Amino acid sequence: MKKLNISWQALIALILCAAALLSLPLLSEAAARPFSDQTVTLVVVIVAASALISVAPLPRLYCATVLLIGTHEAAWMLLSGIGRNEGLAAKSFFFLIAACWLLAWRCVTVLCEINPASNFESSFLRLLIPAIFGAWILILWETATRGAGIPFVLLPPPSAIGARIAGSLPILGEDVRQTIFKAVLIGYAVGCASGFIVAILADRVAFLRRGLLPIGNMVSALPIIGVAPIMVMWFGFDWPSKAAVVIIMTFFPMLVNTVAGLAASGSMERDLMRTYASNYWQTLLKLRLPAAMPFIFNALKINSTLALIGAIVAEFFGTPIVGMGFRISTEIGRMNVDMVWAEIAVAALAGSIFYGAVALAERAVTFWHPSIRGG
C-alpha cells in the first residue's frame, strides 16, 4: 500500500479552511455585495479537495495540476468578490487566501520534484515555477490592498495598475520609444562598444591599463544625480543628454570587466600560442577574447539594467514632454499613482526583456563555459 504524501502546507491549509468556516462571513456586515453561500461553499470545497488530493499517493504531475488549477480558481473567486468591498474583508477571507497560498507553495514544491522527460518539459517547468511565484506576489498584493483597504495613493492594487496600462497604451508607447529606443539603446551600444575598444587598447598599452582602471573605479562611484544635470546643460533637453548619461554609466563596467577577462586565460595556453608563432592579434582573437566572453557578457548584463536606470533618472532633470522619467515625475505630483506604477511596470518588463535577450546571447556564445553546461 502506498504511503500518503503528507505535507505541512496541506495540513495547515485544511486547518485554515476549518478556521474560515468557524469565523464566517468572509466580509463584514457593511459589505454592499457579500459572498453568496454557494460561493463560500465552493471555495472551501475546492481548497479542501486540493489539499487532500495533494497528500494522496498519486503521480506528481496529477497532484501539481490539481493544485495549480484549484488554488488559482479559489483565489480568483475570492478576489472577484472583494472587488467592490475594499477594506471590508473579515479574517475568514484572509484564512482562505492564506490556505490557497500554502497550496500554491505545495504546487511549486511538487513541480520541483518532477523529473522532466524532454527538453521541452524542462523549459516549461523553468518558466511555470517562477510564473506561479510571480502570480502569487500579485495575488497577495491585491489581497492586501483590496481586503485591508490600503489607501489608493499609498499602494494601488495590481488590477488598477493593469487597467491603467490597458487604457494608456499610446502614452506608454511614446514614453518607451523616447526613453528605451532612443536614450537607452543608443547609449548602451556606444558605452559598451567604447568600453570594449578602450579595454583592448589598455591591454595592449600598459600605461593605459595602469592609469585608466583606477580612474574607472572612481568614475563608477559618481552619483548619477550629479552627472545628469551637467549632461542636460551640455547636450540639451532631448534624448542625447540621456544617452550621454547612459554612456558614462556603461563605459567603465565594460572596461573593467573586459580587462579582467583578457587576463583570464592561463599562462600555459598563452605559451602554447607562442609555440605556434602566433602574434598578439591572433592570440587575442583565438584565445583571450573567447576566454574573456563570460566577463564581457557579465558587463553587458550589468549594463542592461544600469542603462535603463540611468536614462529614467536623467529624465527627471529636463526632458521633452515625453519619456518614462518625465511621466513618473509629473504624475506623482498629480497623485496619479496608478500611472506611476504603470510606468514602473513597463520599465521592469522592458528591463527584464533586455536582460533576458543578453542572457540568451550569452548562452549561445559561451556554450562551452561550465556555468552554461551545468558542469
HUDA-V298032 format. One record per backbone hydrogen bond with DSSP energy under -0.5 kcal/mol. CO is the residue of the C=O (numbers start at 1). NH is the residue of the N-H. If there is no record, write none. Layout:
[[CO & NH] [CO & NH]]
//
This chain:
[[4 & 6] [7 & 11] [8 & 12] [9 & 13] [10 & 14] [11 & 15] [12 & 16] [13 & 17] [14 & 18] [15 & 19] [16 & 20] [17 & 21] [18 & 22] [19 & 23] [21 & 24] [26 & 90] [28 & 31] [36 & 40] [37 & 41] [38 & 42] [39 & 43] [40 & 44] [41 & 45] [42 & 46] [43 & 47] [44 & 48] [45 & 49] [46 & 50] [47 & 51] [48 & 52] [49 & 53] [50 & 54] [51 & 55] [52 & 55] [52 & 56] [53 & 56] [55 & 5] [56 & 58] [59 & 63] [60 & 64] [61 & 65] [62 & 66] [63 & 67] [64 & 68] [65 & 69] [66 & 70] [67 & 71] [68 & 72] [69 & 73] [70 & 74] [71 & 75] [72 & 76] [73 & 77] [74 & 78] [75 & 79] [76 & 80] [77 & 81] [78 & 82] [79 & 83] [80 & 83] [82 & 85] [85 & 88] [88 & 28] [90 & 93] [90 & 94] [91 & 95] [92 & 96] [93 & 97] [94 & 98] [95 & 99] [96 & 100] [97 & 101] [98 & 102] [99 & 103] [100 & 104] [101 & 105] [102 & 106] [103 & 107] [104 & 108] [105 & 109] [106 & 110] [107 & 111] [108 & 112] [109 & 113] [110 & 113] [110 & 114] [111 & 114] [114 & 116] [118 & 122] [119 & 123] [120 & 124] [121 & 125] [122 & 126] [123 & 127] [124 & 128] [125 & 129] [126 & 130] [127 & 131] [128 & 132] [129 & 133] [130 & 134] [131 & 135] [132 & 136] [133 & 137] [134 & 138] [135 & 139] [136 & 140] [137 & 141] [138 & 142] [139 & 143] [140 & 144] [141 & 145] [142 & 146] [142 & 147] [143 & 147] [143 & 148] [144 & 148] [144 & 150] [145 & 150] [146 & 87] [147 & 89] [151 & 154] [151 & 155] [157 & 160] [157 & 161] [158 & 162] [159 & 163] [160 & 164] [161 & 165] [162 & 166] [163 & 167] [164 & 168] [165 & 168] [166 & 169] [168 & 172] [169 & 173] [170 & 174] [171 & 175] [172 & 176] [173 & 177] [174 & 178] [175 & 179] [175 & 324] [176 & 180] [176 & 181] [177 & 182] [178 & 183] [179 & 184] [180 & 185] [182 & 186] [183 & 187] [184 & 188] [185 & 189] [186 & 190] [187 & 191] [188 & 192] [189 & 193] [190 & 194] [191 & 195] [192 & 196] [193 & 197] [194 & 198] [195 & 199] [196 & 200] [197 & 201] [198 & 202] [199 & 203] [200 & 204] [201 & 205] [202 & 209] [204 & 206] [205 & 209] [206 & 210] [207 & 211] [208 & 212] [209 & 213] [211 & 215] [212 & 216] [213 & 217] [214 & 218] [215 & 219] [216 & 220] [217 & 221] [218 & 221] [219 & 222] [223 & 226] [223 & 227] [224 & 228] [225 & 229] [226 & 230] [227 & 231] [228 & 232] [229 & 233] [230 & 234] [231 & 235] [232 & 236] [237 & 320] [238 & 241] [238 & 242] [239 & 243] [240 & 244] [241 & 245] [242 & 246] [243 & 247] [244 & 248] [245 & 249] [246 & 250] [247 & 251] [248 & 252] [250 & 254] [251 & 255] [252 & 256] [253 & 257] [254 & 258] [255 & 259] [256 & 260] [257 & 261] [258 & 262] [259 & 263] [261 & 264] [266 & 270] [267 & 271] [268 & 272] [269 & 273] [270 & 274] [271 & 275] [272 & 276] [273 & 278] [274 & 277] [279 & 283] [280 & 284] [281 & 285] [282 & 286] [283 & 287] [283 & 288] [284 & 289] [287 & 291] [288 & 292] [289 & 293] [290 & 293] [292 & 295] [292 & 296] [293 & 297] [294 & 298] [295 & 299] [296 & 300] [297 & 301] [298 & 302] [299 & 303] [300 & 304] [301 & 305] [302 & 305] [302 & 306] [303 & 307] [304 & 308] [305 & 309] [306 & 310] [307 & 311] [308 & 312] [309 & 313] [310 & 314] [311 & 315] [313 & 316] [314 & 317] [315 & 318] [320 & 322] [323 & 327] [324 & 328] [325 & 329] [326 & 330] [327 & 331] [328 & 332] [329 & 333] [330 & 334] [331 & 336] [332 & 335] [335 & 337] [336 & 339] [336 & 340] [337 & 341] [338 & 342] [339 & 343] [340 & 344] [341 & 345] [342 & 346] [343 & 347] [344 & 348] [345 & 349] [346 & 350] [347 & 351] [348 & 352] [349 & 353] [350 & 354] [351 & 355] [352 & 356] [353 & 357] [354 & 358] [355 & 359] [356 & 360] [357 & 361] [358 & 362] [359 & 363] [360 & 364] [361 & 365] [362 & 366] [366 & 369] [369 & 372] [369 & 373] [370 & 374] [370 & 375]]
//
